[in-house]
Amino acid sequence: MNLLTKRMILLKLVLFCICNIILFASTPDEWLIVRGDPQLTGVAQTALPAEIEPLWVFQAGDSIESAAAIYQDKVFVTSLDAHLYALDLQTGEQLWKYQTDGEIKSSPSIAEGIIYFGNEAGEFHAVDAVTGEQRWKFETEAGIISSANFYQKQVVFGGYDQLLYCLKRSDGQLVWKYETEGYINGTPAVVGQQVTITGCDSYLRLIDLTTGKQSQQLPLGDYVVASPAILSDRVFVGTYSGKFLAADLQSAEIIWEYQNPDQQFPIYASAAVTPEVVIMAGKDKHIYAFDPSTGQQQWSFVTKSGIEASPVIVGQRVFVATTAGNLYALDIKTGNQTWFFQVRFPMIASPVVAAERFIVGDTNGTLYCFGKKR
């Protein structure tokens, strides 16, 4: 292979990445995928005022355990009451609701005006974001906690039937499926034409999106509940035994890892990552900041309870929700607390940020919208 051919291949890969990011990444006014973009970095594209306060609340019929989505001045959220709700972003008023046949723990993902999510009955739904009408439904063999991600005209998600699915977004027809050795809890991360998955088989796997064939696998040593977060050629993820790992996507080798020397604890939360910092939160009641390249710890912050919700980076702050119902904002450089708010019930759902709004749900089924009152 000559130098010109290599450069052409590299250029095509770069263009694939750029096109996918442009099509599916969230804008400042939208949050379309559970962690904000196809790489699941957990970084908001909007700013928040220094002081935010509750603007409205919405009450679902049961616990909210998944992140909301924000699209065209609407909020979409799922609940264990088996419904997908559409709300007005400005007022919290319910616009419509869509009923399924099972509890919903999968966060809604949105592509070109269609909402995609799964439920505990093993149904994967495609719903029109304007009308709330079903476009199509795909049946799997077990419950779906994984949220959807996108590649060109396809949608990918994992299930408790140990399968990674790739479907046509237009009609739900199966493109391919890949069988793993355990439940797939987390959302697949997409970079270029490659999808990265983790799950209860203790492997990190890289799958070609065009063929459905595995190109790499890396043993992680334990179950993984969290979704992988990808920055450039590195992937960051925590395990059930409390190891937090950074691995190279090209070589499928672990670059660095961290584990609390005093205790083992599950990591349910996915990481949030920028070129300057990677944020990890765990059941050990700590929030950690590391250098993404070296793994050197920059700071840690102690909370009053364990953390299952994934952190979100907003400018120079990181926002975190805890199982004690506490919301924290920390300075991303120092780890110092800059904002605090407490609700009455645990928070498992990850917060989302768009259009200068901060939105998060609790296990009582209450969805909170924070911002600055005008």
N, C-alpha and C positions, 0 to 999 in steps of 0.2 A: 504494500500500500504506500503510494508516494505521499509527499507532504501536502500537495494540493487536495488530494482525496481526503486525507485526514482533516484538513481544515474545513472542507465542505460538510463532512459528517458532523463536526463540532458545531458548525453554524446551524445546521438543521436542528440539532439538539437544543441549542440556545433558543431558536425560534419557537420550537415546541413549548419550551418552558414559558417564554414570554406570552405566547398566545393563551396558554391555559391560565396564567396569572391574571391577564387582562380580562378574560371572560368570566372567571369565577371568584376572584378575590373581592373582598368587601371594599366599598368606597367609604369616605367619611360619614355619609348619611345612611349606610347600610351595613348589616352584619349577616352574611348569607350562609356561612358554614360554621359549624360548632366552634371552631377555634379561629375564625375570622378569615382564613385563606386556605388554599389547597394543601399548603405545607404544614398547616395546623400550628402556626407560631404563637397564637394567642396575643397578637399585637393589634390594638385599635388604631384606626386611621383618623380619628377625630380627637379633639381636645375636650377636657372637662373643666368647668370652673374650679377655682381653688376650694370653694365651699359649695357642696351640693346638699340638697335636702329633698325629702319625698315630694313628688309632684302628684302621683296618684297610685292607687293599689287596685288590683283586680283579684277576685276570688274564684278560683276553679273549684271543681267538685271534689278533688282529692289532691294528693301530694304532687308537687312539681319537682321532678328530679332530673330535668334536662335543661340545657341552655335554650334560650329563646333565639329567634331570628328576627331581623329588622329589614324591611323591604318596602320601598315606596310609601313611607310615612305610616307603615303598619307594623305591628308586633305580632309574631306568630309563636305560640307556645303550646306544648303538649303536656298532658297530665295523666296520672294513674287512673283518672276517671274515664279513660279511653277516648278522650276528645282532643282534637286540634282546635285551638282558638285563634281567631283573628281579631286584633284590637286596634283601635286608633292610637297611634303613638303619642299624640298630644294630650288626649283625655283619658285613655284607658277604656273607653267605651267598647263593648263587644260589638263587632260587625257581623260575625257569623261563627258557627262552630260546626265541626265535622266529626261524626262519630265512627269509631271502629269497633272491632270485636274483642279488644284486649287492652290491658294497661299499656301505656306508652312511656318508655324511658329513653327512647331515641330522640335526639334533638332534631328539629326540622332543618333541612338544607334546601336552598332555593337556587334554581337556575332558570333563567329566561321565563320568569313568571309562573313556574311550577314548583310546588313544595313537595319534597320527598322525605319520607320517614318510615320506620318500621314499628312493630308492636310485639307484645308478648305472645300473641297468637300466631306469630310467624308470618304476618302479612306485611308486605312492603307497599306503601301507598304513594301515588302521585296525584296531587290535588291542585286545582287551579287557585292561584293566590288571590284573584279578584272575586270569583264567584263562590269559592268553597266547594265546588263540585269535583267529584272524582274523575280523573282522566283515565287511570287504570290501576290495577292491583295485581301484585305478583305474590304467589304463595311459596313459602319455604317450609322446611321440616321442623323448625324450632323457633323460639323467641328471638327477637332482634333488639339488641341494645345499641349496637353500632349506629352511628349517624352516617349519612351518605357523603360521598365526595364525587368529583366530576372530572371527566377527561373528554374533551371534544363533545361528541354527541352521546356519550355514555355516562352511566351512573354506577358507582361501585360502593358496596357495603358488605359487612360481615355478619355472621349469625351464630346462634348457639347450636346449629347443626354442623358446625366446624367448617363451614364453607365460606369462601369469599366469592361474591357474585358480581358480575359485570352485565348490566342490562342496557338496552337501547332506551334513551330518555323519551323518545317519541311514543313508544307503545309498550314498553316493559318486556320486550322479547329478550330472551337470554342470549347473550353474546358468548360468554364462557363462564365457568365456575372452577374454582381451585379448592381442593380439599386439604385442610390442615389436620393437625392431630389434637386439637382442643378448641374450646369455645373462643370465638373472636369477640371480645368485649369492646375494644376501642375502635375509633374511626380510622380508616385507612388514610395515609398521607400520600399525596400525589406530587411528584416532581417530574417534569418532562413526560415521557411515556412509560414511567415506572411508578408502581404503587408499593408502598411500604406498610406492612401490617405486623402487629404483635398480638399475642393472645395467651390462652391458658396452656398451650403446648410448649411454652418457654422459649420460643424462637422469635427472632426478628427475620422476616422474610421479605425479599424484593421480587415482585412479580411484574412481568412485562404486560402492559395494558393492551397491547395489540394482539398478543397470542395467548395470554393467560398462563404462560409458562414461568416457573421460578428461575431466577438468574443467580440469586445469592440467598444464603441463610446463615444466621449467626445465633448460636445458643446463648441465652441470657441467664440460665441457671435457675429460673423460677417463673411462676405464673406472672403474667402481665395484665393488669386491668386498665392501665392508662393508655392513651393514644400516643403514638410517636410524634415528636415535633422536629421539623427539619430546617436547618439553616445551611445553605450552600451544600456541601458534600458531607455534612455531619447530621446525625440523628440523635436525639436525646429522649430518654425514657426511663421511668422508674419501675421497679419490680415489687412483687408482693412481700418479699423478704426485706425490703428497704434499701436495696441497692439502686443508686441513680447512675446511669451509664451514658457515656458519649461514645458513639461508634462512627467509623468511617464507612460511608455508603459504597464506595468503590471497592475497597479491600475487604469489607465485612469483618473488620477488626475493631475491638474495643480500644479507644484512645485513652480514656480515663474513667474512673468510677469513684463514687463517694458512698460511704455508709456510716451512719451515726455510730460512733465507737461505744456508746453507752447502752444502746438498745436497738432491737430489731423492730420494725414497724412496716405496715403495708403502705405503699404509695399508690393511691387511687387517682390523684390529680395528674393531669398532663402538664408538661413544662410550658413556660412562656419564654421566648428567646429572641434576642436581637444580636447584632454583631458584637455588642459590648457586654451583654449579660445574659445569663440563663437563670430563670427563677423556678425553683422547685418547692413544693409544699407537701407535707406528709402527715401521717397519723401520729407522729411524735410531737405534735403541737408546735412545729417549727416551720418558718418560711426561710428558705436559703437563697442566696445569690452567689453564682459561680462565674468565673471567667470561662466563656464557651470553648476557648482554645486549649487552656491548660487545666481546667478543673479547680483552680485555686479559689478557695472560698473567700468571698468579698465581705459578706456579713450574714448574720442570721437574726431572726426576730421570733420571740416566743409568744404564742397565743395561749388562750385559756382552754382550748380544746383541739381535737384532731381536725384535719382538713381533708375533705374529699373533693371539693369543687376546685376546678383548675384556675390558677391566677390569670389575670389579664393585665398587660402592660399598656398604660395610657400616658404617652409623653414621658415625663420624668417621674411617674408614679406607677406603682403596681397595686392592683386591687385584689383582695382575697376575701372569700366567704368561708365561714367555719361551721362545724356541726353544733356549736353552741349558739348559733344565730348571730354571730358577730361579723360585721363588715369592717375591714381595715383598708386604708390607703397608706402606703409606705413610700418614702423617698427612695427612688431606685438606686441612687448612689450610696446612700448611708444606711438605709434600712430603718430610718427614724419614722415613727408614726405621724402622719399629717392629717388623718381624718378617721373617725370611728362612728359606727352606728350599730345599734342592737335591735334585733327583732325577737319575737318570743319563741320561734321554732327553729330547728336545725336547718342548715342550708347544705344541700348536696349538689344542687344545680350550679353550674358555673355561670358567673356574671358575663354579660356582653355589653359592649359600648359602641354606640353610633349616634350620629346627629346630636351630639352633646347630651346624650342620655345614658344613664347607667341602669341596667335592668337585670334583676335576679329574682328567682322564686324560692320558696321554702317548702318544707314537708307538710305544712298546713294547707298548701294549695294557694298561697297568696303570692302574687307577682307584684314586685315593687319597682317603680320607676323613679329614679333620682335625677335631679338636674338643678338648674337655677331658675327660681320663680321670676317671671318677667314683671 
